[in-house]
Amino acid sequence: MMKTTAQYRHRLPQQNGALFLTDGGIETCLIFDDGLELPLFAAFPLMRDAEGRQALTQYYERFIEIARRNALGFVLESPTWRASADWGARLGYSLAEISAANTDAIALMQELREAHETPASPMVVSGCIGPRGDGYVPGEIMSEETAEAYHALQVDAFADAGADMVSAITMTSTSEAIGITRAARRAGMPVAISFTVETDGRLPTGQTLKAAITRVDAATANAPAYYMLNCAHPSHFEGAIDPEQPWTQRLGGLRANASRRSHQELNDSPDLDAGDPLELGHQYRDIVRANPQINVLGGGCGTDHRHVECIALACKPARQSRIA
């Protein structure tokens, strides 16, 4: 298969410091807001038919409109968090079918960009990779070499399809993050690594955020384009971020939960805790004011377009006031 030319792979516009939005909690939105069934919390099977593709298109367009209305950039994160070999096998997909699903998802993101991008709202296509295991529980820790080999299927599909970058979302261990980073580097793809933390601000493995970021950087020669945090409430990690420490300058994005619940409480809950969108926007504003290098903003589980709009409205003037 011939590789499709990527638009921003060699010059990610979000690295120039401008504010970029991304979407919210795609799986929880589709399940609780749109009433769709997502076996194993996987959104990518919706790509199989026209009705599912339309549901995905409508989901993304809610967020794209917020970016366009506020003249902000947007990261189109593909619905492929579960589209890796092990999860695909559990859903009845062969390796070839999983590779094709990842390629198809990038094509949908490119279609959305073509339809909605403007000079004021550049749109970056990102291939989303989730953890091999559960997003909240580290389980069996892979070696760096095993992680690189496992995740290469998705990374290579994204590279061939013309994605601009790779985002590894809800990483629970440094070895998996290192493996994905190396797979991305081998494929010539920029990569963002997004860790999740518990209520104490530490990774599910018990490692501090500082230790995790410095470990990945040391093992990969600072290969990630930037790091992110996702699927944790701001109160869970605010105390772990010290703007005076050099490692925090590597943090470039947030996709926080609106809920203050722990990962275990979220897993056990039969309902959706959407928190307070306005409060979440104000919490983002305070974090961005203290850490102006954080400029890619979206939501985690339980967040939707309302949360992202509140984040945009709170953070856009906060950043402009700093620049002025």
C-alpha positions as a Markdown table, in Angstrom:
| # | Residue | x | y | z |
|---|---|---|---|---|
| 1 | Met | 0.0 | 0.0 | 0.0 |
| 2 | Met | 1.3 | 3.5 | -0.9 |
| 3 | Lys | 1.5 | 5.9 | 1.9 |
| 4 | Thr | -0.8 | 8.9 | 1.8 |
| 5 | Thr | 0.9 | 12.2 | 2.3 |
| 6 | Ala | 0.3 | 13.8 | 5.7 |
| 7 | Gln | -0.5 | 17.5 | 6.0 |
| 8 | Tyr | 1.2 | 18.4 | 9.3 |
| 9 | Arg | 3.4 | 15.5 | 10.2 |
| 10 | His | 6.6 | 17.5 | 9.9 |
| 11 | Arg | 5.3 | 20.7 | 11.5 |
| 12 | Leu | 2.6 | 20.1 | 14.1 |
| 13 | Pro | 0.9 | 23.5 | 14.4 |
| 14 | Gln | 0.0 | 23.0 | 18.0 |
| 15 | Gln | 3.7 | 23.1 | 18.8 |
| 16 | Asn | 3.8 | 26.8 | 17.8 |
| 17 | Gly | 1.9 | 27.7 | 21.0 |
| 18 | Ala | -1.6 | 28.4 | 19.7 |
| 19 | Leu | -4.6 | 27.1 | 21.6 |
| 20 | Phe | -6.0 | 23.8 | 20.2 |
| 21 | Leu | -9.1 | 22.0 | 21.2 |
| 22 | Thr | -9.9 | 18.3 | 20.9 |
| 23 | Asp | -13.0 | 16.3 | 21.6 |
| 24 | Gly | -14.4 | 15.0 | 24.9 |
| 25 | Gly | -15.2 | 11.5 | 26.2 |
| 26 | Ile | -16.1 | 9.9 | 22.9 |
| 27 | Glu | -17.2 | 6.5 | 24.3 |
| 28 | Thr | -19.3 | 7.9 | 27.2 |
| 29 | Cys | -20.9 | 10.5 | 24.9 |
| 30 | Leu | -21.9 | 7.8 | 22.3 |
| 31 | Ile | -23.2 | 5.5 | 25.0 |
| 32 | Phe | -25.0 | 7.9 | 27.4 |
| 33 | Asp | -25.8 | 10.8 | 25.2 |
| 34 | Asp | -26.5 | 9.1 | 21.9 |
| 35 | Gly | -27.8 | 5.8 | 23.2 |
| 36 | Leu | -25.4 | 3.6 | 21.2 |
| 37 | Glu | -24.1 | 0.2 | 22.2 |
| 38 | Leu | -20.3 | 0.0 | 22.3 |
| 39 | Pro | -19.2 | -3.6 | 23.1 |
| 40 | Leu | -15.9 | -3.5 | 25.2 |
| 41 | Phe | -16.1 | 0.3 | 25.2 |
| 42 | Ala | -15.0 | 0.3 | 21.5 |
| 43 | Ala | -16.1 | 3.0 | 19.2 |
| 44 | Phe | -14.3 | 1.9 | 16.0 |
| 45 | Pro | -16.8 | -0.8 | 15.0 |
| 46 | Leu | -19.2 | 2.0 | 14.2 |
| 47 | Met | -17.1 | 2.5 | 11.1 |
| 48 | Arg | -18.6 | -0.7 | 9.7 |
| 49 | Asp | -21.8 | 0.9 | 8.4 |
| 50 | Ala | -23.2 | 4.2 | 7.2 |
| 51 | Glu | -25.4 | 4.7 | 10.3 |
| 52 | Gly | -22.4 | 4.3 | 12.6 |
| 53 | Arg | -20.2 | 6.6 | 10.5 |
| 54 | Gln | -22.9 | 9.2 | 10.6 |
| 55 | Ala | -23.0 | 9.0 | 14.4 |
| 56 | Leu | -19.3 | 9.5 | 14.6 |
| 57 | Thr | -19.4 | 12.4 | 12.1 |
| 58 | Gln | -22.1 | 14.1 | 14.1 |
| 59 | Tyr | -20.1 | 13.6 | 17.3 |
| 60 | Tyr | -17.0 | 15.2 | 16.0 |
| 61 | Glu | -18.8 | 18.1 | 14.3 |
| 62 | Arg | -20.2 | 19.2 | 17.7 |
| 63 | Phe | -16.6 | 19.9 | 18.8 |
| 64 | Ile | -15.3 | 21.2 | 15.5 |
| 65 | Glu | -18.0 | 23.9 | 15.5 |
| 66 | Ile | -16.7 | 25.1 | 18.9 |
| 67 | Ala | -13.1 | 25.4 | 17.5 |
| 68 | Arg | -14.3 | 27.2 | 14.4 |
| 69 | Arg | -16.6 | 29.6 | 16.3 |
| 70 | Asn | -13.6 | 30.6 | 18.6 |
| 71 | Ala | -11.0 | 30.6 | 15.8 |
| 72 | Leu | -9.0 | 27.8 | 17.6 |
| 73 | Gly | -7.1 | 24.8 | 16.2 |
| 74 | Phe | -8.5 | 21.3 | 16.6 |
| 75 | Val | -6.9 | 17.9 | 16.9 |
| 76 | Leu | -9.1 | 15.2 | 15.2 |
| 77 | Glu | -8.4 | 12.2 | 17.4 |
| 78 | Ser | -9.5 | 9.0 | 15.7 |
| 79 | Pro | -12.0 | 6.7 | 17.3 |
| 80 | Thr | -9.4 | 3.9 | 17.6 |
| 81 | Trp | -8.6 | 3.7 | 21.3 |
| 82 | Arg | -9.7 | 0.1 | 21.3 |
| 83 | Ala | -8.6 | -0.8 | 17.7 |
| 84 | Ser | -5.5 | -2.9 | 18.6 |
| 85 | Ala | -4.9 | -6.6 | 18.0 |
| 86 | Asp | -6.1 | -8.0 | 21.4 |
| 87 | Trp | -9.2 | -5.9 | 21.7 |
| 88 | Gly | -10.0 | -6.5 | 18.0 |
| 89 | Ala | -9.7 | -10.2 | 18.4 |
| 90 | Arg | -12.2 | -10.1 | 21.3 |
| 91 | Leu | -14.6 | -8.3 | 19.0 |
| 92 | Gly | -14.1 | -10.8 | 16.1 |
| 93 | Tyr | -11.6 | -8.8 | 14.0 |
| 94 | Ser | -8.6 | -10.4 | 12.3 |
| 95 | Leu | -5.3 | -8.5 | 12.2 |
| 96 | Ala | -5.9 | -7.4 | 8.6 |
| 97 | Glu | -9.4 | -6.2 | 9.6 |
| 98 | Ile | -8.0 | -4.2 | 12.5 |
| 99 | Ser | -5.4 | -2.6 | 10.3 |
| 100 | Ala | -8.1 | -1.7 | 7.8 |
| 101 | Ala | -10.3 | -0.3 | 10.6 |
| 102 | Asn | -7.5 | 2.0 | 11.7 |
| 103 | Thr | -6.9 | 3.1 | 8.1 |
| 104 | Asp | -10.6 | 3.8 | 7.6 |
| 105 | Ala | -10.8 | 5.8 | 10.8 |
| 106 | Ile | -8.0 | 8.1 | 9.6 |
| 107 | Ala | -9.8 | 8.6 | 6.3 |
| 108 | Leu | -12.9 | 9.8 | 8.2 |
| 109 | Met | -10.8 | 12.3 | 10.1 |
| 110 | Gln | -9.3 | 13.5 | 6.9 |
| 111 | Glu | -12.8 | 13.9 | 5.4 |
| 112 | Leu | -13.8 | 16.0 | 8.4 |
| 113 | Arg | -10.7 | 18.2 | 8.0 |
| 114 | Glu | -11.4 | 18.7 | 4.4 |
| 115 | Ala | -15.0 | 19.7 | 5.1 |
| 116 | His | -14.3 | 22.0 | 8.1 |
| 117 | Glu | -10.7 | 23.3 | 8.3 |
| 118 | Thr | -10.1 | 27.1 | 7.9 |
| 119 | Pro | -7.0 | 29.2 | 8.1 |
| 120 | Ala | -8.0 | 30.3 | 11.6 |
| 121 | Ser | -8.8 | 26.7 | 12.7 |
| 122 | Pro | -6.1 | 24.3 | 11.5 |
| 123 | Met | -7.0 | 20.6 | 12.1 |
| 124 | Val | -4.5 | 18.0 | 12.9 |
| 125 | Val | -5.3 | 14.3 | 12.2 |
| 126 | Ser | -4.1 | 12.1 | 15.1 |
| 127 | Gly | -4.3 | 8.3 | 15.3 |
| 128 | Cys | -5.4 | 7.3 | 18.8 |
| 129 | Ile | -3.8 | 4.3 | 20.5 |
| 130 | Gly | -5.1 | 3.0 | 23.8 |
| 131 | Pro | -3.4 | 0.6 | 26.3 |
| 132 | Arg | -3.2 | -3.1 | 25.5 |
| 133 | Gly | -5.0 | -3.8 | 28.8 |
| 134 | Asp | -7.5 | -1.8 | 30.8 |
| 135 | Gly | -7.3 | 1.9 | 30.7 |
| 136 | Tyr | -7.4 | 2.2 | 34.5 |
| 137 | Val | -5.6 | -0.9 | 35.7 |
| 138 | Pro | -2.0 | -1.6 | 34.6 |
| 139 | Gly | -2.4 | -5.4 | 34.8 |
| 140 | Glu | 0.5 | -7.3 | 33.3 |
| 141 | Ile | 3.3 | -4.9 | 32.5 |
| 142 | Met | 4.7 | -5.5 | 29.0 |
| 143 | Ser | 8.4 | -5.0 | 28.3 |
| 144 | Glu | 9.3 | -2.0 | 26.1 |
| 145 | Glu | 10.2 | -4.4 | 23.3 |
| 146 | Thr | 6.9 | -6.2 | 23.5 |
| 147 | Ala | 5.0 | -3.0 | 23.6 |
| 148 | Glu | 6.8 | -1.7 | 20.5 |
| 149 | Ala | 6.0 | -4.8 | 18.6 |
| 150 | Tyr | 2.4 | -4.9 | 19.7 |
| 151 | His | 1.5 | -1.3 | 18.9 |
| 152 | Ala | 3.3 | -1.2 | 15.6 |
| 153 | Leu | 0.2 | -2.5 | 13.9 |
| 154 | Gln | -1.7 | 0.6 | 14.6 |
| 155 | Val | 1.2 | 3.0 | 14.3 |
| 156 | Asp | 2.1 | 1.7 | 10.8 |
| 157 | Ala | -1.6 | 1.8 | 9.7 |
| 158 | Phe | -1.8 | 5.5 | 10.8 |
| 159 | Ala | 1.5 | 6.3 | 9.0 |
| 160 | Asp | 0.4 | 4.6 | 5.8 |
| 161 | Ala | -3.0 | 6.3 | 6.0 |
| 162 | Gly | -1.5 | 9.8 | 6.2 |
| 163 | Ala | -2.2 | 10.7 | 9.8 |
| 164 | Asp | -0.2 | 13.7 | 11.1 |
| 165 | Met | 0.7 | 12.1 | 14.4 |
| 166 | Val | 0.0 | 9.4 | 17.0 |
| 167 | Ser | -1.6 | 10.0 | 20.4 |
| 168 | Ala | -1.2 | 7.3 | 23.1 |
| 169 | Ile | -4.1 | 7.9 | 25.4 |
| 170 | Thr | -4.6 | 6.6 | 29.0 |
| 171 | Met | -1.2 | 5.2 | 29.4 |
| 172 | Thr | -0.7 | 3.4 | 32.7 |
| 173 | Ser | 2.9 | 2.4 | 32.5 |
| 174 | Thr | 6.2 | 3.8 | 31.2 |
| 175 | Ser | 7.2 | 0.6 | 29.4 |
| 176 | Glu | 4.2 | 0.7 | 27.2 |
| 177 | Ala | 4.6 | 4.4 | 26.6 |
| 178 | Ile | 8.3 | 3.8 | 25.6 |
| 179 | Gly | 7.3 | 1.0 | 23.3 |
| 180 | Ile | 4.7 | 3.2 | 21.5 |
| 181 | Thr | 7.1 | 6.1 | 21.3 |
| 182 | Arg | 9.8 | 3.8 | 19.6 |
| 183 | Ala | 7.2 | 2.4 | 17.2 |
| 184 | Ala | 6.2 | 5.9 | 16.2 |
| 185 | Arg | 9.7 | 7.1 | 15.8 |
| 186 | Arg | 10.5 | 4.1 | 13.6 |
| 187 | Ala | 7.5 | 5.0 | 11.4 |
| 188 | Gly | 8.5 | 8.6 | 11.2 |
| 189 | Met | 5.5 | 9.8 | 13.2 |
| 190 | Pro | 5.3 | 12.5 | 15.9 |
| 191 | Val | 3.7 | 11.1 | 19.1 |
| 192 | Ala | 2.0 | 12.5 | 22.1 |
| 193 | Ile | 2.0 | 10.4 | 25.3 |
| 194 | Ser | -1.0 | 10.9 | 27.6 |
| 195 | Phe | -0.7 | 9.3 | 31.1 |
| 196 | Thr | -3.6 | 8.8 | 33.5 |
| 197 | Val | -3.3 | 9.2 | 37.2 |
| 198 | Glu | -5.1 | 8.1 | 40.3 |
| 199 | Thr | -6.6 | 10.5 | 42.9 |
| 200 | Asp | -3.1 | 10.8 | 44.5 |
| 201 | Gly | -1.6 | 12.1 | 41.2 |
| 202 | Arg | 0.4 | 9.0 | 40.6 |
| 203 | Leu | 0.1 | 6.5 | 37.7 |
| 204 | Pro | -1.8 | 3.3 | 38.4 |
| 205 | Thr | 1.6 | 1.6 | 38.8 |
| 206 | Gly | 2.4 | 4.0 | 41.7 |
| 207 | Gln | 5.0 | 5.9 | 39.7 |
| 208 | Thr | 5.0 | 9.7 | 40.0 |
| 209 | Leu | 4.2 | 11.8 | 37.0 |
| 210 | Lys | 7.6 | 13.4 | 37.1 |
| 211 | Ala | 9.3 | 10.0 | 37.2 |
| 212 | Ala | 7.1 | 8.7 | 34.3 |
| 213 | Ile | 7.9 | 11.6 | 32.0 |
| 214 | Thr | 11.6 | 11.8 | 32.8 |
| 215 | Arg | 11.8 | 8.0 | 32.3 |
| 216 | Val | 10.2 | 8.0 | 28.9 |
| 217 | Asp | 12.3 | 11.0 | 27.8 |
| 218 | Ala | 15.5 | 9.3 | 29.0 |
| 219 | Ala | 14.7 | 6.1 | 27.2 |
| 220 | Thr | 13.7 | 7.7 | 23.9 |
| 221 | Ala | 16.0 | 10.8 | 23.7 |
| 222 | Asn | 13.0 | 13.1 | 24.3 |
| 223 | Ala | 11.2 | 11.6 | 21.3 |
| 224 | Pro | 7.6 | 12.5 | 22.3 |
| 225 | Ala | 6.4 | 15.8 | 20.8 |
| 226 | Tyr | 4.7 | 16.5 | 24.1 |
| 227 | Tyr | 2.9 | 14.8 | 27.0 |
| 228 | Met | -0.7 | 15.0 | 28.2 |
| 229 | Leu | -2.9 | 13.9 | 31.1 |
| 230 | Asn | -6.3 | 12.3 | 30.6 |
| 231 | Cys | -9.1 | 10.5 | 32.5 |
| 232 | Ala | -8.5 | 12.1 | 35.9 |
| 233 | His | -10.1 | 15.1 | 37.6 |
| 234 | Pro | -7.9 | 18.3 | 37.9 |
| 235 | Ser | -8.0 | 18.0 | 41.7 |
| 236 | His | -6.3 | 14.6 | 41.3 |
| 237 | Phe | -3.2 | 16.0 | 39.5 |
| 238 | Glu | -2.9 | 19.7 | 40.2 |
| 239 | Gly | -0.7 | 19.1 | 43.2 |
| 240 | Ala | 1.6 | 16.9 | 41.1 |
| 241 | Ile | 2.3 | 19.7 | 38.5 |
| 242 | Asp | 5.0 | 22.2 | 39.7 |
| 243 | Pro | 5.4 | 24.9 | 37.1 |
| 244 | Glu | 8.9 | 25.6 | 38.5 |
| 245 | Gln | 10.2 | 22.2 | 37.6 |
| 246 | Pro | 11.7 | 21.7 | 34.1 |
| 247 | Trp | 9.9 | 18.4 | 33.4 |
| 248 | Thr | 6.5 | 20.1 | 33.6 |
| 249 | Gln | 7.4 | 22.1 | 30.4 |
| 250 | Arg | 7.0 | 18.8 | 28.6 |
| 251 | Leu | 3.2 | 18.8 | 29.4 |
| 252 | Gly | 1.3 | 20.1 | 26.4 |
| 253 | Gly | -2.2 | 18.9 | 26.8 |
| 254 | Leu | -5.1 | 18.0 | 29.1 |
| 255 | Arg | -8.2 | 15.7 | 28.7 |
| 256 | Ala | -9.5 | 15.7 | 32.2 |
| 257 | Asn | -12.6 | 14.1 | 33.7 |
| 258 | Ala | -15.3 | 16.4 | 35.0 |
| 259 | Ser | -16.0 | 13.8 | 37.7 |
| 260 | Arg | -14.1 | 13.7 | 40.9 |
| 261 | Arg | -14.7 | 10.0 | 41.3 |
| 262 | Ser | -11.7 | 7.6 | 41.3 |
| 263 | His | -11.1 | 5.1 | 38.5 |
| 264 | Gln | -12.6 | 2.3 | 40.6 |
| 265 | Glu | -15.7 | 4.4 | 41.4 |
| 266 | Leu | -16.2 | 5.2 | 37.7 |
| 267 | Asn | -15.8 | 1.6 | 36.7 |
| 268 | Asp | -18.4 | 0.5 | 39.3 |
| 269 | Ser | -20.9 | 3.3 | 38.7 |
| 270 | Pro | -24.0 | 2.5 | 36.6 |
| 271 | Asp | -24.6 | 6.2 | 35.9 |
| 272 | Leu | -22.6 | 8.9 | 34.2 |
| 273 | Asp | -21.1 | 11.6 | 36.4 |
| 274 | Ala | -20.8 | 14.7 | 34.1 |
| 275 | Gly | -19.7 | 17.0 | 36.9 |
| 276 | Asp | -20.0 | 20.7 | 36.3 |
| 277 | Pro | -18.9 | 22.0 | 32.9 |
| 278 | Leu | -18.5 | 25.6 | 34.1 |
| 279 | Glu | -16.4 | 24.5 | 37.1 |
| 280 | Leu | -14.2 | 22.3 | 34.8 |
| 281 | Gly | -13.6 | 25.3 | 32.5 |
| 282 | His | -12.5 | 27.4 | 35.4 |
| 283 | Gln | -10.1 | 24.7 | 36.7 |
| 284 | Tyr | -8.6 | 24.4 | 33.2 |
| 285 | Arg | -8.2 | 28.2 | 33.1 |
| 286 | Asp | -6.2 | 28.1 | 36.4 |
| 287 | Ile | -4.0 | 25.3 | 35.2 |
| 288 | Val | -3.3 | 27.0 | 31.8 |
| 289 | Arg | -2.5 | 30.3 | 33.5 |
| 290 | Ala | 0.1 | 28.6 | 35.7 |
| 291 | Asn | 1.3 | 26.4 | 32.8 |
| 292 | Pro | 1.0 | 28.3 | 29.6 |
| 293 | Gln | 2.8 | 25.6 | 27.6 |
| 294 | Ile | -0.4 | 23.4 | 28.0 |
| 295 | Asn | -2.3 | 24.3 | 24.8 |
| 296 | Val | -4.2 | 21.2 | 23.6 |
| 297 | Leu | -7.4 | 21.0 | 25.6 |
| 298 | Gly | -10.2 | 18.5 | 25.5 |
| 299 | Gly | -12.2 | 16.2 | 27.8 |
| 300 | Gly | -12.1 | 12.7 | 29.3 |
| 301 | Cys | -14.8 | 10.3 | 30.3 |
| 302 | Gly | -18.1 | 11.9 | 31.1 |
| 303 | Thr | -17.3 | 15.1 | 29.2 |
| 304 | Asp | -19.1 | 16.3 | 26.1 |
| 305 | His | -19.3 | 19.4 | 23.9 |
| 306 | Arg | -20.6 | 21.5 | 26.8 |
| 307 | His | -17.5 | 20.9 | 28.8 |
| 308 | Val | -15.2 | 21.6 | 25.9 |
| 309 | Glu | -17.0 | 24.9 | 25.1 |
| 310 | Cys | -16.7 | 26.0 | 28.7 |
| 311 | Ile | -13.0 | 25.1 | 28.5 |
| 312 | Ala | -12.5 | 27.1 | 25.4 |
| 313 | Leu | -14.4 | 30.2 | 26.7 |
| 314 | Ala | -12.4 | 30.1 | 30.0 |
| 315 | Cys | -8.9 | 29.4 | 28.5 |
| 316 | Lys | -9.0 | 31.5 | 25.4 |
| 317 | Pro | -9.0 | 34.9 | 27.2 |
| 318 | Ala | -6.7 | 33.6 | 29.9 |
| 319 | Arg | -4.0 | 32.8 | 27.2 |
| 320 | Gln | -4.7 | 36.1 | 25.4 |
| 321 | Ser | -4.2 | 38.1 | 28.6 |
| 322 | Arg | -0.8 | 36.5 | 29.1 |
| 323 | Ile | 0.3 | 37.2 | 25.6 |
| 324 | Ala | -0.9 | 40.8 | 25.9 |
